[in-house]
Amino acid sequence: MLDNIPILSLIVFAPLLGVLALLFVPKENGRLIRWIGIGTTFLPLLLAGWLYASFDLAGEGTQFAETMRWIAVSLNSELLEQLGSVETYRVQFDYALAADGISLPLVFLTAFVATMAAFASVHIKKRFKTYFILFLLLETGMLGVFLARDLFLFFLFFEITLVPMFFLIGIYGLYEREKAANRFLVYNGLGSALMLVAFLILIATAGMSVDGASFIYSGSYDVVFKNMHDAASFSNMGPEFAQNFPNPFFLTEGNRTFVFFLLLIAFGIKLPIFPFHTWMLRVHTEAPPSIVMIHSGVLLKMGAYGLLKFGVFLFPNEAKQWAVLIAILGVVNILYGAALAFVQKEFKLVLAYSSISHMGIVLLAVAAMNGIGVQGAVFQMISHGLISALMFLIVGSLYERTSSTLLSSMGGFAKSMPFMSGMLLVAGMASLGLPGLSGFVSEFLAFVSLFDAMPILTAVGCLGIILAAVYVLRGVLGITFGAASEASLTYKDARWVEAVPMIALAAFIFLIGIYPAVLSEPLQTTIGGFEQLLTGSEANGGG
């Protein structure tokens, strides 16, 4: 159905059509700018839905692959004079996109949350044109991250997200927005630098291949993956390479561990893993709610996705060797975030620490190193993305009415704003893992996946569920049914532009909770390969 259509490229670059249109709209025409900004986000959403519906659930590996030669730089052939059979020597990066069972739901999540955040952007009060241009550029970068199949292309899309996010925080945030933007850029820039070093090492080792008489350093994820796990690929290069480049693909044990930890820290900063979390707290409290919806709903998931795709899938033996450490980091995230969420006086900070706690559940699922764990990690990413987006959408609407997110200044809203109070209760119940909602399925899979291997750590991590019930109920019930002030009785309930995205987000939270197969079936196309990878890693001793 989609064989002759570059559906992935259309999804990634569809937001740029809005950017192009906005360039010709006068900045004074705020109404038209808003409609173009919101309307453009429906293009990648519709295409992502089409992609999801067309995904072959009986297939394996990647689908809808698009590949085109992008960068090919010839290097000094004198470096390989000893290899007489080599005529050319180059570094090659391809424009390569593909979808698999893990990236597919994350692409849909990105497009969906972006559309909901665009609706929430009606609360932006200044420089609408600049805002939506940056917003749509950010969406393009996020979509590209989840579909890129080349290490350099992945890094490029990853970096693209940093620039618009920096300006969206720094221009449209609250009183300390510049500090929040600078901290965001410093921490994420450090993570990007570590990731780049790891990628360069991978390209220079596992990225080596021969095409006829051409010796190539490639950024292709498929080439790197094959050479990291298939010893036969080296022998196919011929005796000259075996003699002059002994074992070029497989890093030594120490170097493999070094690269794995580079990736763990790089993506751990984005996740974020304690103690690399402080930048995220400032972003959650200072950025405009529409941007926090994207940050908490999607950008944090880029760290978890990168950890799975590059850390665990490329280094399964190292990931299994250090699984206890990953699980401990996950438990620390869960308990640290939950404990501090309980004592916060500002609802934004309650949600910020809650995000730290819930992303710790992703780490627990990753540490399980099995198919159920991969499912649990992806379920938790999608579930938390929806729940946090709904939470911050409601917080933004409440802030517009109260000009505060202090718990002491909000209470009794169930009388004056019953609809928003009901949506807040739905989000709160999903966050604490109520059965029938997405949070229950994701947490259940994550804890079950790890229980057999690490029962004590799993049991300690389960304490986070109890703490989540305490801090969620404290915040949500206080806002909805707490003591009402005279001013709270005059607030208006949600307008349609606020109610529509709230209903849509809540609907998907219910859908995943009631019918989890909608998410688990695409995952099965990737999980089988991951379990085979683990089996092969154990048989080869991690070589």
C-alpha positions in Angstrom: 0.0 0.0 0.0 2.8 2.4 0.9 5.6 0.8 -1.1 5.9 3.6 -3.6 5.2 6.5 -1.2 8.1 7.9 1.0 5.7 7.9 4.0 8.4 8.3 6.6 9.9 11.4 4.9 6.5 12.9 4.6 5.9 12.3 8.3 9.3 13.8 9.3 9.1 16.9 7.1 5.4 17.6 7.0 5.8 20.2 9.8 8.1 22.2 7.6 5.2 23.0 5.3 3.8 25.0 8.1 7.1 26.7 8.7 7.1 27.7 5.0 3.5 29.0 5.1 4.2 31.0 8.3 7.1 32.8 6.6 4.6 34.6 4.3 2.1 35.5 7.0 2.3 38.9 8.6 3.2 38.7 12.3 0.3 40.9 13.2 -2.2 38.3 12.0 -2.2 36.2 15.1 -5.4 34.3 14.4 -4.2 33.0 11.0 -0.8 32.1 12.5 -2.5 30.0 15.3 -4.7 28.2 12.8 -1.7 27.4 10.5 0.4 26.3 13.5 -2.3 24.0 14.9 -3.5 22.8 11.5 0.0 21.8 10.3 0.4 19.4 13.2 -2.5 17.3 11.9 -0.5 16.4 8.8 2.1 14.2 10.5 -0.6 12.9 12.9 -2.8 11.7 10.1 0.3 10.2 8.3 1.5 8.5 11.5 -2.0 7.0 12.0 -1.9 5.8 8.4 1.5 4.3 9.0 0.3 2.6 12.2 -2.7 1.1 10.5 -0.5 -0.1 7.5 2.2 -1.7 9.7 2.6 -5.4 9.0 2.0 -7.2 12.3 3.2 -10.5 10.8 6.5 -9.0 9.6 9.8 -8.8 11.3 12.5 -6.2 11.5 12.1 -2.8 10.0 9.4 -1.7 7.5 8.9 1.2 5.1 12.6 1.7 4.8 13.9 4.7 2.8 17.6 4.9 1.9 19.5 7.4 -0.2 23.2 8.2 -0.5 23.7 11.4 1.4 27.4 12.1 2.3 30.4 10.3 0.8 33.8 11.7 1.5 36.9 10.1 -0.1 39.9 9.9 2.1 43.7 9.5 1.5 44.2 6.1 0.0 47.8 6.1 1.2 46.5 5.1 4.6 45.7 1.7 3.1 48.6 1.1 0.7 49.3 -2.3 2.2 45.9 -3.4 0.9 46.4 -3.7 -2.8 42.8 -4.8 -3.5 41.4 -1.5 -2.2 40.8 1.2 -4.8 38.7 3.7 -2.8 38.5 4.6 0.8 35.6 6.7 2.1 33.4 7.8 4.9 29.7 7.4 4.0 26.5 8.5 5.6 23.1 7.7 4.2 19.7 9.4 4.5 18.1 6.3 6.0 14.7 6.1 7.7 12.8 3.0 8.8 10.1 2.0 11.3 10.1 -1.0 13.6 7.8 -2.2 16.5 9.5 0.2 19.0 9.8 3.4 16.9 6.3 3.1 15.4 4.3 3.8 18.6 6.8 6.5 19.6 6.3 8.3 16.2 2.5 8.3 16.7 3.0 9.5 20.3 5.2 12.4 19.1 2.7 13.5 16.4 -0.3 13.1 18.8 1.3 15.0 21.7 2.5 17.7 19.3 -1.0 18.3 18.1 -2.4 18.4 21.6 0.4 20.8 22.6 -0.4 23.0 19.6 -4.0 23.4 21.0 -2.5 24.3 24.4 -0.4 27.0 22.6 -3.4 29.3 22.5 -2.2 30.5 25.9 0.9 31.9 24.3 0.7 35.7 24.5 3.5 37.0 22.4 5.5 36.5 19.2 3.1 33.9 17.8 4.9 33.6 14.5 8.3 32.8 16.0 6.7 30.4 18.5 5.0 28.2 15.9 8.0 28.2 13.6 10.2 27.0 16.5 7.4 24.6 17.5 7.2 22.9 14.1 11.0 22.7 13.8 11.0 20.9 17.1 8.4 18.5 15.9 10.5 17.7 12.8 13.5 16.9 14.9 11.6 14.6 17.3 10.0 12.6 14.5 13.4 12.3 12.8 15.0 10.9 16.0 12.6 8.0 16.1 12.9 7.1 12.4 16.6 7.7 11.7 18.5 4.6 10.7 21.9 6.2 10.4 24.0 7.2 13.4 24.9 10.6 12.0 21.4 11.3 10.9 20.1 10.3 14.3 22.6 12.7 15.9 21.6 15.5 13.6 17.9 15.1 14.4 18.7 14.9 18.1 20.6 18.1 17.9 17.9 19.8 15.9 15.6 19.4 18.9 17.9 21.3 21.2 17.9 24.6 19.3 14.2 25.3 19.1 13.7 24.0 22.6 16.3 26.4 24.0 14.5 29.4 22.4 11.0 28.2 23.3 12.1 28.0 27.0 14.2 31.2 27.0 11.6 33.4 25.2 8.2 32.0 26.4 9.0 30.8 29.9 8.4 32.3 33.3 10.6 34.5 35.4 13.8 32.4 35.4 13.4 31.2 31.9 16.9 32.1 30.8 18.5 30.1 33.6 16.3 27.1 32.7 17.1 27.4 29.0 20.8 27.7 29.7 20.8 24.7 32.0 18.8 22.7 29.5 21.4 23.5 26.8 24.4 22.8 29.0 23.3 19.4 30.3 21.9 18.2 27.0 24.9 19.5 25.1 27.1 17.5 27.4 25.0 14.4 26.7 25.2 15.0 23.0 29.0 15.3 23.1 29.3 11.9 24.9 26.9 10.4 22.4 28.9 11.8 19.5 32.2 10.3 20.9 30.4 6.9 21.3 29.1 7.1 17.7 32.4 8.0 16.3 34.0 5.0 17.9 31.2 2.7 16.6 31.6 4.1 13.1 35.4 3.7 13.2 35.1 0.0 14.3 31.7 -1.6 13.7 31.0 0.7 10.8 33.7 -0.8 8.6 32.6 -2.7 5.5 33.8 -3.5 1.9 31.7 -2.9 -1.2 33.6 -4.4 -4.1 37.0 -2.6 -4.1 35.7 0.2 -1.8 36.6 0.3 1.9 33.9 2.2 3.7 33.3 3.7 7.2 29.6 3.8 7.4 27.1 5.3 9.8 24.4 2.8 8.9 22.8 1.4 12.0 22.2 -1.9 10.2 25.9 -2.2 9.3 27.0 -1.4 12.8 24.4 -3.8 14.3 25.4 -6.6 11.9 29.1 -6.2 12.6 28.6 -6.0 16.3 26.8 -9.4 16.4 27.8 -11.3 13.3 31.4 -12.6 13.4 31.1 -14.0 9.8 30.9 -10.4 8.4 34.5 -9.9 9.2 35.7 -13.0 7.4 33.9 -12.0 4.3 36.3 -9.1 3.8 39.1 -11.4 2.7 42.6 -12.4 3.9 44.2 -9.0 3.4 41.9 -7.4 5.9 42.3 -10.3 8.3 46.1 -9.9 8.2 46.3 -6.1 8.4 43.2 -5.3 10.5 42.8 -8.0 13.0 39.3 -8.1 14.4 38.4 -4.5 13.4 34.7 -4.9 14.1 34.6 -6.1 17.6 35.8 -3.8 20.3 37.8 -5.2 23.1 36.0 -6.0 26.2 37.2 -2.9 28.0 36.4 -0.6 25.1 32.9 -2.1 24.7 32.2 -1.3 28.3 33.6 2.2 27.8 31.3 2.9 24.9 28.3 1.4 26.6 28.8 3.7 29.6 29.2 6.7 27.3 25.8 5.8 25.8 24.3 5.1 29.2 25.3 8.6 30.5 24.5 10.4 27.3 20.9 9.0 27.1 20.7 9.0 30.9 21.0 12.7 31.0 18.0 13.0 28.6 16.0 10.4 30.5 16.9 11.7 33.1 18.7 9.4 35.5 19.6 10.7 39.0 21.9 12.7 39.6 21.6 14.2 36.1 18.0 15.4 36.7 18.3 19.0 38.0 18.0 20.6 34.6 14.7 18.9 34.0 13.2 20.4 37.2 13.8 23.9 36.0 12.4 23.2 32.5 9.2 21.7 34.0 8.6 24.8 36.3 9.8 27.6 33.9 8.8 26.5 30.4 5.3 27.3 29.1 2.9 24.4 29.7 2.5 23.6 26.0 6.3 23.1 25.7 6.4 21.1 29.0 3.8 18.8 27.4 6.3 18.0 24.6 9.3 17.9 26.9 7.8 15.5 29.4 5.6 13.6 26.9 8.2 13.1 24.1 11.7 14.5 24.7 12.4 12.4 27.8 11.4 9.4 25.8 14.2 10.1 23.3 16.6 9.2 26.1 14.9 5.9 26.9 14.6 5.1 23.2 18.3 5.8 22.6 19.3 3.7 25.6 17.3 0.7 24.2 18.3 1.1 20.6 22.0 1.9 21.0 22.9 0.8 24.5 21.0 -2.5 24.9 20.5 -3.6 21.3 24.2 -3.0 20.3 25.7 -4.0 23.6 23.4 -6.7 25.0 26.2 -8.5 26.9 27.4 -5.3 28.6 23.8 -4.3 29.4 23.2 -7.7 31.0 26.5 -7.5 32.9 25.6 -4.1 34.4 21.8 -4.8 34.7 22.0 -4.7 38.5 23.5 -1.2 38.3 20.7 -0.1 35.9 18.1 -1.6 38.2 19.6 0.2 41.2 19.5 3.5 39.3 15.9 2.8 38.4 15.0 2.1 42.1 16.8 5.3 43.1 14.9 7.3 40.5 11.6 5.8 41.6 12.0 6.4 45.3 13.9 9.7 45.1 11.3 11.2 42.7 8.3 9.8 44.7 9.6 11.0 48.1 10.3 14.5 46.9 7.1 14.7 44.9 5.3 14.1 48.2 6.8 17.2 50.0 6.4 19.7 47.1 4.2 22.7 47.6 4.0 23.6 43.9 2.0 21.3 41.6 4.5 21.7 38.7 7.2 20.3 40.9 5.0 17.4 42.0 4.7 16.5 38.4 8.4 17.0 37.7 9.5 14.7 40.4 6.7 12.3 39.4 8.3 12.1 35.9 11.7 11.2 37.5 10.0 8.5 39.4 8.1 7.1 36.5 11.1 7.1 34.2 12.8 5.0 36.8 10.3 2.3 36.0 11.6 2.4 32.4 15.1 1.7 33.8 13.8 -1.3 35.8 12.2 -2.7 32.6 15.4 -2.2 30.6 17.4 -4.0 33.4 15.2 -7.1 33.0 16.9 -7.8 29.7 14.0 -9.8 28.3 11.1 -9.4 25.9 8.6 -8.6 28.6 11.0 -5.9 29.8 11.2 -4.3 26.4 7.4 -4.3 26.3 7.2 -2.8 29.8 9.7 0.0 28.9 7.8 1.0 25.7 4.4 0.8 27.4 5.8 3.0 30.2 7.2 5.5 27.7 3.9 5.7 25.8 1.7 5.8 29.0 3.8 8.4 30.8 3.9 10.5 27.6 0.1 10.6 27.5 -0.4 11.0 31.2 2.1 13.8 31.6 0.9 15.6 28.6 -2.7 15.6 30.0 -1.4 16.7 33.4 0.5 19.7 32.0 -2.3 20.6 29.7 -4.6 20.9 32.7 -2.0 22.7 34.7 -1.6 25.3 31.9 -5.4 25.8 31.8 -5.5 26.2 35.6 -2.6 28.6 35.6 -4.3 30.8 33.1 -7.2 31.2 35.6 -5.3 31.3 38.9 -1.9 32.7 37.9 -0.4 30.2 40.3 0.4 26.5 40.6 0.9 26.5 44.4 -1.2 23.8 46.0 -2.2 26.2 48.8 -3.8 28.6 46.3 -5.8 25.9 44.4 -8.8 24.1 45.9 -12.4 23.3 45.4 -12.3 23.5 41.7 -14.8 20.6 41.3 -17.6 23.1 41.9 -16.6 25.7 39.4 -14.7 23.6 36.9 -16.2 20.0 37.0 -14.9 19.0 33.6 -11.3 19.9 34.2 -11.4 18.4 37.7 -12.7 15.2 36.2 -9.9 15.1 33.6 -7.4 15.8 36.4 -8.8 12.8 38.4 -8.4 10.6 35.3 -4.8 11.6 34.8 -4.1 11.2 38.5 -5.6 7.7 38.6 -3.6 6.7 35.6 -0.4 8.0 37.1 -0.8 5.9 40.3 -1.6 2.8 38.2 -5.3 2.2 38.5 -6.4 -0.9 36.6 -8.2 -0.1 33.3 -5.9 2.8 32.6 -2.5 2.8 30.7 -0.4 3.3 33.9 -1.4 -0.1 35.3 -0.4 -2.1 32.2 3.0 -0.4 31.9 3.9 -0.8 35.6 2.7 -4.3 35.7 4.8 -5.4 32.7 7.9 -3.5 34.0 7.8 -5.1 37.5 6.9 -8.6 36.3 9.8 -8.6 33.8 12.4 -8.0 36.5 10.9 -10.0 39.4 12.4 -13.3 38.5 16.0 -12.0 38.2 16.0 -9.4 40.9 13.1 -9.9 43.3 14.4 -7.7 46.1 15.1 -4.7 43.9 11.7 -5.2 42.3 10.0 -5.3 45.7 11.8 -2.1 46.8 10.8 -0.4 43.5 7.2 -1.4 44.1 7.2 1.0 47.1 7.2 3.8 44.5 3.6 2.7 43.6 2.5 3.3 47.2 4.2 6.6 47.3 2.7 7.6 44.0 -0.7 7.0 45.4 0.1 9.3 48.3 1.5 12.3 46.4 -1.0 12.0 43.5 -4.0 11.8 45.7 -2.6 14.6 47.9 -2.2 17.0 45.0 -5.2 16.0 42.8 -7.8 15.7 45.6 -6.6 18.9 47.2 -7.1 20.8 43.9 -10.5 19.3 43.1 -12.1 18.8 46.5 -10.0 20.9 48.8 -11.0 24.1 50.6 -12.4 26.6 48.0 -11.7 30.3 48.0 -14.1 32.9 46.9 -12.1 33.5 43.7 -12.2 29.8 42.8 -15.9 29.8 42.5 -15.8 32.4 39.7 -13.4 30.5 37.4 -14.8 29.3 34.1 -14.5 25.6 33.0 -12.5 24.4 30.0 -13.2 26.1 26.6 -13.6 23.8 23.6 -10.0 24.4 22.5 -8.9 23.1 25.9 -11.5 20.4 26.3 -10.8 18.7 22.9 -7.2 17.7 23.6 -8.0 16.7 27.1 -10.7 14.3 25.9 -8.3 12.9 23.2 -5.5 12.3 25.6 -7.8 10.7 28.1 -9.3 8.5 25.4 -5.9 7.0 24.5 -5.1 6.5 28.2 -8.3 4.4 28.5 -7.6 2.6 25.1 -4.2 1.3 26.2 -5.5 0.4 29.6 -8.5 -1.6 28.2 -7.0 -2.9 25.0 -3.2 -3.1 25.4 -2.9 -5.2 22.3 -3.1 -2.0 20.2 0.4 -1.3 21.5 1.8 -4.8 22.2 1.1 -6.3 18.7 3.5 -4.0 16.8 6.1 -4.6 19.6 6.0 -8.4 18.9 7.6 -7.8 15.5 10.8 -6.5 17.3 10.8 -8.4 20.6 11.4 -11.8 18.9 14.6 -10.4 17.3 15.7 -9.0 20.6 15.3 -12.3 22.4 17.3 -14.1 19.7 19.9 -11.4 20.1 20.1 -12.2 23.9 20.4 -15.9 23.1 23.2 -15.3 20.6 25.0 -13.0 23.1 24.9 -15.6 25.8 26.1 -18.3 23.3 29.0 -16.1 22.2 29.9 -14.9 25.6 29.2 -11.4 24.6 31.8 -11.4 21.8 
